[in-house]
Every structure is written in structure tokens, then in C-alpha cells.
Amino acid sequence: IISSREILPHQWEKHRKMARWTRGGLLQRISNRLGFDRNPLTGWCLQQLLKIHFLAAEFADVVVFLDSDLILTSRFTPESIFEDGLLLLPEAPATSIEDFGFEISSRVMLGVNRSAPLKGAYSYIHQPPRFYSRTGRALINSLTQANQPTPWEYRFIRQQWPSEYHLLGYVARFMEHGLGYKFINFNTEKDTYEVRFAHD
């Protein structure tokens, strides 16, 4: 077990602890009543920041993310994610409002020209996501440069559609030019069984 303090930058570990004590408490209720969020670091954003920093921390060359809501229904081996020495990265063309929302947020955070045509939009949120550690470091470097002098994490948590997997997939395909990856078409109707609640 690895503690969050071993992964998150010190200031964000402090934010995490503050969020734990203020969320749902008096400060949060006052913020909600006044119409603003005094502490935008939600659990959803926090776990995404943890994943990005964990991937970049070089615990392993490749990291496979098994989210808590994922159920494996067949045998999972190295052959499941590698082919001819290349890491298989599932992707599917963006089709939904959610897909394009993640795409737009990712491009904004990475400093892509906002007037550029929205071509080559993909979704990389397919289970189980897997990336090279170097892709995590490339993402952090790109986000840091695009958002100076403000720490990129502040911009991330204020996005309406932040997605760590989408950002990593974008970097792997368009900034690392697919080095070491093999992109495979993900069939959203056949490759997984997905249950979504009405409010998701």
C-alpha cells in the first residue's frame, strides 16, 4: 500500500487533508448557500490527480488501472495488453457529448489553439486503461508548460470535464506519436458491459 503523501506534491496532500475535514461541514454548507465552492477539490478530481502522479512516479514502466467499479470477467494476462512488444491502447472515435466534453477540456488544459478544428477526437476511457510511465511524465511536463505560472492541478480541478485517461490518451497519440503503443479500435457494445446511472 502506497500512501497519497508519497505520490502527491506536498501542497496537494495538504489540500486533500483540508478537503476531508471541510467537505460536508459548515464551510461547505456556507459555500453552497452562497453559490460558490470554497473547496473545488472533489474526491473525483483527487483520484484523477493521484493516478496521474502515480503513473509518472516510475513505480513501473507500465501501469494498468483497475478501477474499483471494474469487474474482470475473463483471464487477464500480459498477453491481454501487449502485442509484438507494443502496449495495446483501446480507443474509439468520440461520439457523445461526454466524449467531446473530455476532448475539449483536455485540449484547453494542454494549451491547444482554441480555433483549431476539432478533428481526431477519440475516447480513451475504456477498461482497463493502461499507459507507459513516461506518458505520465510527458503529460505533467506539457500541463506544467501550458499553465505556467499557476500549478496545472488548479486548472484541472476547475474543469467541468476533466479526465486523466483522456489526457493520457491524447498525449500518447498526438504528442508521443504513438511511440511504443498499438492503438486498437474499441467496440463499446461488444468489448465491455457498462452500467450507467441516469445522473451519470
N, C-alpha and C positions, 0 to 999 in steps of 0.2 A: 504494500500500500504506500502510495506517494502522497504526501501532504500538499495541499494547494500552495503553502508558503515556499515549497521547493520549486514551484513552477511559475507562479505569478510574480511579476515585478512587485517590489515592496509596496508601492503606493496603491496598487490594485488589491493586494492582500488586505490592506487597511480598509479599502472601500468595501471589500467582501464582508469583513467583520462588522463594519458600520451598517451595511445593508441588513445583516442578520438581526441586529437589535432594533433597527428603526422600522423595518417593513411590518406593516400591520399595527404599529404603535401610534402614539399621539402625533408625532411629527408627520407620519404618513397620512393620518386622517385629516390633519390640518391642510396638508398639501393637496389632498384630493378635494377638500371642500373649497379651496381657493382656485382650483383648476390647473394646478401645475404639480409636477412631480419633483420633489426635492431630492429624491434618490432614484435616478433612472436605471441603476444597475439592477436589473431583474435577474432572477435565477436562470431564465432562458438565455440571457446575454452572457451571464457569468460562465455558464458551462461551455459556451462557444469560445470565450476568451481562454478558458483553461485548455480546451482542445488545441487551439492554435499554438499556444505557448508550449504545451506538452509535445506536440509534433516537432516543433523547432528545437527542442532541448536535446536532441541526439541520444535519446534512450535506446533507439533502434534505427536502422536505416529505413525501414518501412513500418508504418503504423496502420493497423486495421481498427476502425472504430466500431465497437459493438455497443450500440446504444441500449439503454435499459428497456426500451419498448420493442426491442428486436427479438424475435424467436427464430432460431435456426431450425429448419425442417429437414435438412439433409446433411450429409457428412461434409465438413469444411476442412480442407487441407491446403497446403501451399499451392497445389495444382489448381485450386479454385480461384486463385488471384494472380498467378503467373503463367505466362505462355511464351516459350522461347526466350526466357530471361527478361521479358518485359512485364511490367506491372499492369494488369488489366484494370482500366478505369471506365466504369459504366457511365454513359451519358445518353441523353435523349433531347431532341430539339425542344426548345421552350414552346409550350402551347397554352398554358393557363395564365391568368392574371398573377398568380403567385410566382410562377416561373419568371415572368418578365419583371415583377417587382424585385426579386432577388438579383436579377441581372442588372437592373438599373442601379440598385443600391451598391452592388459590387463595383460597377464602373465608376460611380461617383466617388466612392472611397479610394479607389486606385488612381484617381485623377485623370481618367479618360475624358477626352474632349466631349462635352455635353452635346455639341452639334453633330457629332459623328453618327452615321446611320446605325440603327440597332440591328446589325447583321451578325450571324454566327452566334445566336443566343442559345445556350444549352442549359439543361438542368443536370446537376451532378449529385443531387440529393437522393442517391439510390443505395440501398443497404446491401452489404456493409461497405461504407466508404473506406477507401484506402489511399494513402499518399506517401511519397518519399519524405523523409525528414527535411531534406534540402528544399522541398517545395514550401514547407512551413517557414523556413528561414527566408526564402525569397519573398514570400508574402509579407512577412513582417518588415523586411527591408523596403519593399515597394510602398507599403502603407505608411511607414515612417517618413519616407521622402515626400510622398504626396500630401501629407498632412502637417508638415513642419510649420511652426514650432510646437503645435499642440500635439500631445501624445495621441496616436491614432486610435487608441482604445476609446477615447472620449467621443470621437466621431462615430465609432462603431456602435456604441450603446444608444446613440441618439437616432440611428437609422430606423425607419419603420419596418424595413425588410432586411435585416442583417442575416447573413448565412455564412458560417465558416466553411462549409463544404462547397458552396458556390464560389466563394473567393478562391479557395484552393484549386478547384477545378479550372477556373478562369486562368489562374497563374500557370498551372500545368500545361494547358493547351496553348495559350496565346503569348505567354511571357517566357516560358521554358521551351516552347515549341514542341511539346510532347516528348522531350528527352527522357528515355527510359520507360515511357508509358506506351500502352497499346489501347487506344480508345475503342470501346465496343458499344454497339447500339443496344440500349436497354429497353426492353419491351415492358412498359409499365403495366400491361394487362396480363402478361404471362410469367414474368420473372419474379414477381413478389405478390403476396396477398396483403393488401393495405386496408386498415380500418381507420377511418377518419370520423371524428365527431362533427356535428353540424356547425359548431362555432370555430372549428379549426380552419 
